[in-house]
Amino acid sequence: MNISNWHSMEFLVIFIFCFVLVAFGYGFLASFTRLFYRNKPKAELSYVEKLIKEGGASFGQRITLFWASVFGSLVVPYCYLLAAVLTGLYLYIYL
């Protein structure tokens, strides 16, 4: 199978786009929902995470956690794995 340079560049662009989508989704879920914190004990949560779990976080605290989660997703292997799966799914469907 010969993959041209154009296809490899397209794959890279699609993977980066998928990773950005996953990172923003991860940041949104971490900062605006209780999904990640509902089964964790309060001793393991940060101050802002406790406020989000209890429903008392301000918008500024949520935005701060959102950006921290977006940039923190650079070291979360599941974000890369999900981005790779989404990229493969896109390439399977549209190519």
Backbone as XML, in Angstrom:
<?xml version="1.0"?>
<chain id="A" units="angstrom">
  <residue number="1" name="MET">
    <atom name="N" x="0.850" y="-1.180" z="0.000"/>
    <atom name="CA" x="0.000" y="0.000" z="0.000"/>
    <atom name="C" x="0.890" y="1.235" z="0.000"/>
  </residue>
  <residue number="2" name="ASN">
    <atom name="N" x="0.757" y="2.046" z="-0.996"/>
    <atom name="CA" x="1.572" y="3.244" z="-1.123"/>
    <atom name="C" x="0.762" y="4.457" z="-0.677"/>
  </residue>
  <residue number="3" name="ILE">
    <atom name="N" x="1.205" y="5.077" z="0.396"/>
    <atom name="CA" x="0.523" y="6.263" z="0.911"/>
    <atom name="C" x="1.313" y="7.484" z="0.454"/>
  </residue>
  <residue number="4" name="SER">
    <atom name="N" x="0.646" y="8.332" z="-0.276"/>
    <atom name="CA" x="1.336" y="9.513" z="-0.781"/>
    <atom name="C" x="1.540" y="10.522" z="0.350"/>
  </residue>
  <residue number="5" name="ASN">
    <atom name="N" x="2.372" y="11.506" z="0.087"/>
    <atom name="CA" x="2.650" y="12.544" z="1.076"/>
    <atom name="C" x="1.391" y="13.327" z="1.413"/>
  </residue>
  <residue number="6" name="TRP">
    <atom name="N" x="0.503" y="13.524" z="0.436"/>
    <atom name="CA" x="-0.733" y="14.249" z="0.672"/>
    <atom name="C" x="-1.607" y="13.528" z="1.682"/>
  </residue>
  <residue number="7" name="HIS">
    <atom name="N" x="-1.700" y="12.203" z="1.569"/>
    <atom name="CA" x="-2.538" y="11.435" z="2.487"/>
    <atom name="C" x="-1.961" y="11.437" z="3.898"/>
  </residue>
  <residue number="8" name="SER">
    <atom name="N" x="-0.643" y="11.371" z="4.027"/>
    <atom name="CA" x="-0.063" y="11.391" z="5.361"/>
    <atom name="C" x="-0.251" y="12.758" z="6.011"/>
  </residue>
  <residue number="9" name="MET">
    <atom name="N" x="-0.189" y="13.830" z="5.204"/>
    <atom name="CA" x="-0.432" y="15.166" z="5.747"/>
    <atom name="C" x="-1.903" y="15.323" z="6.130"/>
  </residue>
  <residue number="10" name="GLU">
    <atom name="N" x="-2.778" y="14.754" z="5.326"/>
    <atom name="CA" x="-4.205" y="14.796" z="5.644"/>
    <atom name="C" x="-4.475" y="14.041" z="6.949"/>
  </residue>
  <residue number="11" name="PHE">
    <atom name="N" x="-3.843" y="12.894" z="7.111"/>
    <atom name="CA" x="-3.997" y="12.126" z="8.346"/>
    <atom name="C" x="-3.544" y="12.950" z="9.553"/>
  </residue>
  <residue number="12" name="LEU">
    <atom name="N" x="-2.418" y="13.638" z="9.431"/>
    <atom name="CA" x="-1.905" y="14.444" z="10.533"/>
    <atom name="C" x="-2.863" y="15.577" z="10.889"/>
  </residue>
  <residue number="13" name="VAL">
    <atom name="N" x="-3.392" y="16.247" z="9.892"/>
    <atom name="CA" x="-4.329" y="17.352" z="10.131"/>
    <atom name="C" x="-5.601" y="16.837" z="10.790"/>
  </residue>
  <residue number="14" name="ILE">
    <atom name="N" x="-6.107" y="15.720" z="10.307"/>
    <atom name="CA" x="-7.327" y="15.146" z="10.890"/>
    <atom name="C" x="-7.062" y="14.693" z="12.323"/>
  </residue>
  <residue number="15" name="PHE">
    <atom name="N" x="-5.895" y="14.087" z="12.577"/>
    <atom name="CA" x="-5.574" y="13.649" z="13.930"/>
    <atom name="C" x="-5.473" y="14.847" z="14.881"/>
  </residue>
  <residue number="16" name="ILE">
    <atom name="N" x="-4.826" y="15.916" z="14.455"/>
    <atom name="CA" x="-4.707" y="17.105" z="15.308"/>
    <atom name="C" x="-6.075" y="17.711" z="15.564"/>
  </residue>
  <residue number="17" name="PHE">
    <atom name="N" x="-6.916" y="17.778" z="14.535"/>
    <atom name="CA" x="-8.269" y="18.295" z="14.723"/>
    <atom name="C" x="-9.051" y="17.428" z="15.709"/>
  </residue>
  <residue number="18" name="CYS">
    <atom name="N" x="-8.952" y="16.118" z="15.566"/>
    <atom name="CA" x="-9.642" y="15.213" z="16.492"/>
    <atom name="C" x="-9.104" y="15.358" z="17.908"/>
  </residue>
  <residue number="19" name="PHE">
    <atom name="N" x="-7.786" y="15.533" z="18.040"/>
    <atom name="CA" x="-7.217" y="15.704" z="19.371"/>
    <atom name="C" x="-7.709" y="16.991" z="20.018"/>
  </residue>
  <residue number="20" name="VAL">
    <atom name="N" x="-7.788" y="18.061" z="19.253"/>
    <atom name="CA" x="-8.293" y="19.329" z="19.799"/>
    <atom name="C" x="-9.751" y="19.160" z="20.213"/>
  </residue>
  <residue number="21" name="LEU">
    <atom name="N" x="-10.538" y="18.469" z="19.399"/>
    <atom name="CA" x="-11.932" y="18.200" z="19.774"/>
    <atom name="C" x="-12.024" y="17.405" z="21.074"/>
  </residue>
  <residue number="22" name="VAL">
    <atom name="N" x="-11.213" y="16.373" z="21.189"/>
    <atom name="CA" x="-11.214" y="15.544" z="22.399"/>
    <atom name="C" x="-10.746" y="16.360" z="23.603"/>
  </residue>
  <residue number="23" name="ALA">
    <atom name="N" x="-9.716" y="17.180" z="23.430"/>
    <atom name="CA" x="-9.198" y="17.982" z="24.532"/>
    <atom name="C" x="-10.244" y="18.977" z="25.024"/>
  </residue>
  <residue number="24" name="PHE">
    <atom name="N" x="-10.940" y="19.625" z="24.105"/>
    <atom name="CA" x="-11.978" y="20.573" z="24.510"/>
    <atom name="C" x="-13.162" y="19.849" z="25.143"/>
  </residue>
  <residue number="25" name="GLY">
    <atom name="N" x="-13.511" y="18.672" z="24.626"/>
    <atom name="CA" x="-14.574" y="17.883" z="25.255"/>
    <atom name="C" x="-14.197" y="17.438" z="26.656"/>
  </residue>
  <residue number="26" name="TYR">
    <atom name="N" x="-12.951" y="17.006" z="26.814"/>
    <atom name="CA" x="-12.443" y="16.608" z="28.129"/>
    <atom name="C" x="-12.462" y="17.797" z="29.093"/>
  </residue>
  <residue number="27" name="GLY">
    <atom name="N" x="-12.021" y="18.949" z="28.618"/>
    <atom name="CA" x="-12.037" y="20.154" z="29.454"/>
    <atom name="C" x="-13.442" y="20.561" z="29.835"/>
  </residue>
  <residue number="28" name="PHE">
    <atom name="N" x="-14.378" y="20.461" z="28.896"/>
    <atom name="CA" x="-15.764" y="20.811" z="29.197"/>
    <atom name="C" x="-16.358" y="19.869" z="30.232"/>
  </residue>
  <residue number="29" name="LEU">
    <atom name="N" x="-16.139" y="18.570" z="30.046"/>
    <atom name="CA" x="-16.673" y="17.606" z="31.003"/>
    <atom name="C" x="-16.057" y="17.784" z="32.390"/>
  </residue>
  <residue number="30" name="ALA">
    <atom name="N" x="-14.781" y="18.113" z="32.433"/>
    <atom name="CA" x="-14.107" y="18.273" z="33.721"/>
    <atom name="C" x="-14.550" y="19.533" z="34.445"/>
  </residue>
  <residue number="31" name="SER">
    <atom name="N" x="-14.890" y="20.588" z="33.709"/>
    <atom name="CA" x="-15.153" y="21.850" z="34.374"/>
    <atom name="C" x="-16.632" y="22.204" z="34.501"/>
  </residue>
  <residue number="32" name="PHE">
    <atom name="N" x="-17.491" y="21.646" z="33.682"/>
    <atom name="CA" x="-18.896" y="22.034" z="33.728"/>
    <atom name="C" x="-19.848" y="20.905" z="34.115"/>
  </residue>
  <residue number="33" name="THR">
    <atom name="N" x="-19.319" y="19.704" z="34.353"/>
    <atom name="CA" x="-20.173" y="18.601" z="34.804"/>
    <atom name="C" x="-19.535" y="17.932" z="36.021"/>
  </residue>
  <residue number="34" name="ARG">
    <atom name="N" x="-20.304" y="17.141" z="36.696"/>
    <atom name="CA" x="-19.812" y="16.401" z="37.864"/>
    <atom name="C" x="-19.364" y="14.989" z="37.493"/>
  </residue>
  <residue number="35" name="LEU">
    <atom name="N" x="-19.301" y="14.697" z="36.216"/>
    <atom name="CA" x="-19.053" y="13.343" z="35.721"/>
    <atom name="C" x="-17.784" y="12.720" z="36.282"/>
  </residue>
  <residue number="36" name="PHE">
    <atom name="N" x="-16.679" y="13.453" z="36.296"/>
    <atom name="CA" x="-15.402" y="12.901" z="36.748"/>
    <atom name="C" x="-15.277" y="12.857" z="38.267"/>
  </residue>
  <residue number="37" name="TYR">
    <atom name="N" x="-16.141" y="13.538" z="38.979"/>
    <atom name="CA" x="-15.970" y="13.697" z="40.428"/>
    <atom name="C" x="-17.028" y="12.975" z="41.254"/>
  </residue>
  <residue number="38" name="ARG">
    <atom name="N" x="-18.020" y="12.385" z="40.622"/>
    <atom name="CA" x="-19.143" y="11.839" z="41.391"/>
    <atom name="C" x="-18.769" y="10.652" z="42.269"/>
  </residue>
  <residue number="39" name="ASN">
    <atom name="N" x="-17.795" y="9.829" z="41.877"/>
    <atom name="CA" x="-17.423" y="8.661" z="42.669"/>
    <atom name="C" x="-16.121" y="8.839" z="43.430"/>
  </residue>
  <residue number="40" name="LYS">
    <atom name="N" x="-15.520" y="10.015" z="43.345"/>
    <atom name="CA" x="-14.263" y="10.262" z="44.049"/>
    <atom name="C" x="-14.540" y="10.812" z="45.440"/>
  </residue>
  <residue number="41" name="PRO">
    <atom name="N" x="-13.768" y="10.380" z="46.420"/>
    <atom name="CA" x="-13.918" y="10.975" z="47.749"/>
    <atom name="C" x="-13.405" y="12.413" z="47.743"/>
  </residue>
  <residue number="42" name="LYS">
    <atom name="N" x="-13.943" y="13.222" z="48.634"/>
    <atom name="CA" x="-13.578" y="14.638" z="48.676"/>
    <atom name="C" x="-12.105" y="14.861" z="48.981"/>
  </residue>
  <residue number="43" name="ALA">
    <atom name="N" x="-11.478" y="13.920" z="49.662"/>
    <atom name="CA" x="-10.063" y="14.067" z="50.013"/>
    <atom name="C" x="-9.159" y="14.029" z="48.784"/>
  </residue>
  <residue number="44" name="GLU">
    <atom name="N" x="-9.622" y="13.428" z="47.693"/>
    <atom name="CA" x="-8.816" y="13.324" z="46.475"/>
    <atom name="C" x="-9.054" y="14.474" z="45.503"/>
  </residue>
  <residue number="45" name="LEU">
    <atom name="N" x="-9.997" y="15.337" z="45.788"/>
    <atom name="CA" x="-10.343" y="16.418" z="44.877"/>
    <atom name="C" x="-9.633" y="17.711" z="45.260"/>
  </residue>
  <residue number="46" name="SER">
    <atom name="N" x="-9.363" y="18.533" z="44.245"/>
    <atom name="CA" x="-8.823" y="19.865" z="44.517"/>
    <atom name="C" x="-9.960" y="20.763" z="45.009"/>
  </residue>
  <residue number="47" name="TYR">
    <atom name="N" x="-9.600" y="21.967" z="45.394"/>
    <atom name="CA" x="-10.601" y="22.906" z="45.914"/>
    <atom name="C" x="-11.683" y="23.192" z="44.873"/>
  </residue>
  <residue number="48" name="VAL">
    <atom name="N" x="-11.278" y="23.468" z="43.647"/>
    <atom name="CA" x="-12.237" y="23.792" z="42.588"/>
    <atom name="C" x="-13.055" y="22.557" z="42.216"/>
  </residue>
  <residue number="49" name="GLU">
    <atom name="N" x="-12.434" y="21.401" z="42.187"/>
    <atom name="CA" x="-13.175" y="20.175" z="41.877"/>
    <atom name="C" x="-14.233" y="19.898" z="42.944"/>
  </residue>
  <residue number="50" name="LYS">
    <atom name="N" x="-13.907" y="20.165" z="44.211"/>
    <atom name="CA" x="-14.914" y="20.012" z="45.277"/>
    <atom name="C" x="-16.082" y="20.959" z="45.053"/>
  </residue>
  <residue number="51" name="LEU">
    <atom name="N" x="-15.772" y="22.204" z="44.667"/>
    <atom name="CA" x="-16.839" y="23.172" z="44.417"/>
    <atom name="C" x="-17.718" y="22.738" z="43.243"/>
  </residue>
  <residue number="52" name="ILE">
    <atom name="N" x="-17.111" y="22.186" z="42.209"/>
    <atom name="CA" x="-17.885" y="21.712" z="41.059"/>
    <atom name="C" x="-18.753" y="20.527" z="41.463"/>
  </residue>
  <residue number="53" name="LYS">
    <atom name="N" x="-18.201" y="19.631" z="42.265"/>
    <atom name="CA" x="-18.973" y="18.467" z="42.717"/>
    <atom name="C" x="-20.169" y="18.901" z="43.560"/>
  </residue>
  <residue number="54" name="GLU">
    <atom name="N" x="-19.970" y="19.930" z="44.374"/>
    <atom name="CA" x="-21.052" y="20.417" z="45.231"/>
    <atom name="C" x="-21.959" y="21.416" z="44.519"/>
  </residue>
  <residue number="55" name="GLY">
    <atom name="N" x="-21.560" y="21.881" z="43.334"/>
    <atom name="CA" x="-22.385" y="22.812" z="42.577"/>
    <atom name="C" x="-22.179" y="24.267" z="42.953"/>
  </residue>
  <residue number="56" name="GLY">
    <atom name="N" x="-21.090" y="24.602" z="43.645"/>
    <atom name="CA" x="-20.891" y="25.970" z="44.099"/>
    <atom name="C" x="-19.742" y="26.707" z="43.429"/>
  </residue>
  <residue number="57" name="ALA">
    <atom name="N" x="-19.245" y="26.205" z="42.320"/>
    <atom name="CA" x="-18.115" y="26.853" z="41.647"/>
    <atom name="C" x="-18.602" y="28.030" z="40.811"/>
  </residue>
  <residue number="58" name="SER">
    <atom name="N" x="-17.825" y="29.104" z="40.825"/>
    <atom name="CA" x="-18.173" y="30.262" z="40.006"/>
    <atom name="C" x="-17.769" y="30.007" z="38.561"/>
  </residue>
  <residue number="59" name="PHE">
    <atom name="N" x="-18.219" y="30.889" z="37.679"/>
    <atom name="CA" x="-17.897" y="30.731" z="36.256"/>
    <atom name="C" x="-16.396" y="30.876" z="36.030"/>
  </residue>
  <residue number="60" name="GLY">
    <atom name="N" x="-15.764" y="31.799" z="36.726"/>
    <atom name="CA" x="-14.319" y="31.989" z="36.592"/>
    <atom name="C" x="-13.526" y="30.772" z="37.032"/>
  </residue>
  <residue number="61" name="GLN">
    <atom name="N" x="-13.944" y="30.132" z="38.101"/>
    <atom name="CA" x="-13.277" y="28.914" z="38.555"/>
    <atom name="C" x="-13.452" y="27.785" z="37.539"/>
  </residue>
  <residue number="62" name="ARG">
    <atom name="N" x="-14.630" y="27.712" z="36.961"/>
    <atom name="CA" x="-14.881" y="26.683" z="35.950"/>
    <atom name="C" x="-14.044" y="26.922" z="34.699"/>
  </residue>
  <residue number="63" name="ILE">
    <atom name="N" x="-13.908" y="28.182" z="34.278"/>
    <atom name="CA" x="-13.100" y="28.498" z="33.099"/>
    <atom name="C" x="-11.628" y="28.190" z="33.365"/>
  </residue>
  <residue number="64" name="THR">
    <atom name="N" x="-11.157" y="28.521" z="34.565"/>
    <atom name="CA" x="-9.771" y="28.212" z="34.922"/>
    <atom name="C" x="-9.521" y="26.711" z="34.864"/>
  </residue>
  <residue number="65" name="LEU">
    <atom name="N" x="-10.430" y="25.923" z="35.422"/>
    <atom name="CA" x="-10.288" y="24.464" z="35.376"/>
    <atom name="C" x="-10.424" y="23.942" z="33.946"/>
  </residue>
  <residue number="66" name="PHE">
    <atom name="N" x="-11.269" y="24.585" z="33.152"/>
    <atom name="CA" x="-11.425" y="24.187" z="31.753"/>
    <atom name="C" x="-10.093" y="24.282" z="31.016"/>
  </residue>
  <residue number="67" name="TRP">
    <atom name="N" x="-9.417" y="25.423" z="31.106"/>
    <atom name="CA" x="-8.144" y="25.588" z="30.403"/>
    <atom name="C" x="-7.058" y="24.702" z="30.988"/>
  </residue>
  <residue number="68" name="ALA">
    <atom name="N" x="-7.073" y="24.510" z="32.297"/>
    <atom name="CA" x="-6.102" y="23.588" z="32.898"/>
    <atom name="C" x="-6.327" y="22.167" z="32.393"/>
  </residue>
  <residue number="69" name="SER">
    <atom name="N" x="-7.576" y="21.782" z="32.221"/>
    <atom name="CA" x="-7.894" y="20.441" z="31.719"/>
    <atom name="C" x="-7.550" y="20.301" z="30.239"/>
  </residue>
  <residue number="70" name="VAL">
    <atom name="N" x="-7.792" y="21.357" z="29.473"/>
    <atom name="CA" x="-7.466" y="21.311" z="28.039"/>
    <atom name="C" x="-5.961" y="21.123" z="27.860"/>
  </residue>
  <residue number="71" name="PHE">
    <atom name="N" x="-5.165" y="21.935" z="28.552"/>
    <atom name="CA" x="-3.717" y="21.788" z="28.424"/>
    <atom name="C" x="-3.204" y="20.538" z="29.137"/>
  </residue>
  <residue number="72" name="GLY">
    <atom name="N" x="-3.893" y="20.119" z="30.182"/>
    <atom name="CA" x="-3.521" y="18.886" z="30.866"/>
    <atom name="C" x="-3.804" y="17.650" z="30.046"/>
  </residue>
  <residue number="73" name="SER">
    <atom name="N" x="-4.691" y="17.762" z="29.073"/>
    <atom name="CA" x="-4.999" y="16.601" z="28.232"/>
    <atom name="C" x="-3.817" y="16.217" z="27.344"/>
  </residue>
  <residue number="74" name="LEU">
    <atom name="N" x="-2.809" y="17.068" z="27.268"/>
    <atom name="CA" x="-1.608" y="16.730" z="26.499"/>
    <atom name="C" x="-0.860" y="15.550" z="27.105"/>
  </residue>
  <residue number="75" name="VAL">
    <atom name="N" x="-1.067" y="15.277" z="28.383"/>
    <atom name="CA" x="-0.368" y="14.177" z="29.049"/>
    <atom name="C" x="-1.299" y="13.017" z="29.395"/>
  </residue>
  <residue number="76" name="VAL">
    <atom name="N" x="-2.537" y="13.069" z="28.940"/>
    <atom name="CA" x="-3.498" y="12.001" z="29.224"/>
    <atom name="C" x="-3.520" y="11.044" z="28.026"/>
  </residue>
  <residue number="77" name="PRO">
    <atom name="N" x="-3.052" y="9.812" z="28.200"/>
    <atom name="CA" x="-2.991" y="8.877" z="27.061"/>
    <atom name="C" x="-4.356" y="8.578" z="26.451"/>
  </residue>
  <residue number="78" name="TYR">
    <atom name="N" x="-5.418" y="8.614" z="27.248"/>
    <atom name="CA" x="-6.737" y="8.300" z="26.714"/>
    <atom name="C" x="-7.178" y="9.327" z="25.682"/>
  </residue>
  <residue number="79" name="CYS">
    <atom name="N" x="-6.729" y="10.563" z="25.814"/>
    <atom name="CA" x="-7.082" y="11.585" z="24.824"/>
    <atom name="C" x="-6.448" y="11.261" z="23.477"/>
  </residue>
  <residue number="80" name="TYR">
    <atom name="N" x="-5.200" y="10.833" z="23.492"/>
    <atom name="CA" x="-4.539" y="10.448" z="22.243"/>
    <atom name="C" x="-5.203" y="9.212" z="21.639"/>
  </residue>
  <residue number="81" name="LEU">
    <atom name="N" x="-5.551" y="8.265" z="22.479"/>
    <atom name="CA" x="-6.187" y="7.044" z="22.003"/>
    <atom name="C" x="-7.551" y="7.347" z="21.379"/>
  </residue>
  <residue number="82" name="LEU">
    <atom name="N" x="-8.345" y="8.171" z="22.045"/>
    <atom name="CA" x="-9.650" y="8.533" z="21.505"/>
    <atom name="C" x="-9.510" y="9.338" z="20.219"/>
  </residue>
  <residue number="83" name="ALA">
    <atom name="N" x="-8.523" y="10.226" z="20.158"/>
    <atom name="CA" x="-8.283" y="10.982" z="18.923"/>
    <atom name="C" x="-7.874" y="10.050" z="17.788"/>
  </residue>
  <residue number="84" name="ALA">
    <atom name="N" x="-7.063" y="9.053" z="18.075"/>
    <atom name="CA" x="-6.657" y="8.090" z="17.043"/>
    <atom name="C" x="-7.856" y="7.272" z="16.563"/>
  </residue>
  <residue number="85" name="VAL">
    <atom name="N" x="-8.728" y="6.879" z="17.477"/>
    <atom name="CA" x="-9.927" y="6.126" z="17.100"/>
    <atom name="C" x="-10.845" y="6.986" z="16.231"/>
  </residue>
  <residue number="86" name="LEU">
    <atom name="N" x="-11.040" y="8.246" z="16.618"/>
    <atom name="CA" x="-11.878" y="9.142" z="15.823"/>
    <atom name="C" x="-11.272" y="9.394" z="14.446"/>
  </residue>
  <residue number="87" name="THR">
    <atom name="N" x="-9.954" y="9.522" z="14.385"/>
    <atom name="CA" x="-9.283" y="9.709" z="13.099"/>
    <atom name="C" x="-9.463" y="8.477" z="12.220"/>
  </residue>
  <residue number="88" name="GLY">
    <atom name="N" x="-9.279" y="7.314" z="12.791"/>
    <atom name="CA" x="-9.478" y="6.084" z="12.033"/>
    <atom name="C" x="-10.904" y="5.933" z="11.554"/>
  </residue>
  <residue number="89" name="LEU">
    <atom name="N" x="-11.850" y="6.296" z="12.408"/>
    <atom name="CA" x="-13.254" y="6.237" z="12.025"/>
    <atom name="C" x="-13.554" y="7.208" z="10.885"/>
  </residue>
  <residue number="90" name="TYR">
    <atom name="N" x="-13.002" y="8.407" z="10.966"/>
    <atom name="CA" x="-13.189" y="9.388" z="9.900"/>
    <atom name="C" x="-12.598" y="8.875" z="8.579"/>
  </residue>
  <residue number="91" name="LEU">
    <atom name="N" x="-11.376" y="8.373" z="8.652"/>
    <atom name="CA" x="-10.730" y="7.885" z="7.427"/>
    <atom name="C" x="-11.452" y="6.672" z="6.858"/>
  </residue>
  <residue number="92" name="TYR">
    <atom name="N" x="-11.993" y="5.821" z="7.711"/>
    <atom name="CA" x="-12.728" y="4.643" z="7.257"/>
    <atom name="C" x="-14.029" y="5.059" z="6.546"/>
  </residue>
  <residue number="93" name="ILE">
    <atom name="N" x="-14.701" y="6.060" z="7.107"/>
    <atom name="CA" x="-15.990" y="6.473" z="6.546"/>
    <atom name="C" x="-15.814" y="7.296" z="5.271"/>
  </residue>
  <residue number="94" name="TYR">
    <atom name="N" x="-14.861" y="8.234" z="5.279"/>
    <atom name="CA" x="-14.790" y="9.195" z="4.179"/>
    <atom name="C" x="-13.726" y="8.893" z="3.135"/>
  </residue>
  <residue number="95" name="LEU">
    <atom name="N" x="-12.892" y="7.895" z="3.318"/>
    <atom name="CA" x="-11.904" y="7.588" z="2.278"/>
    <atom name="C" x="-12.135" y="6.228" z="1.673"/>
  </residue>
</chain>
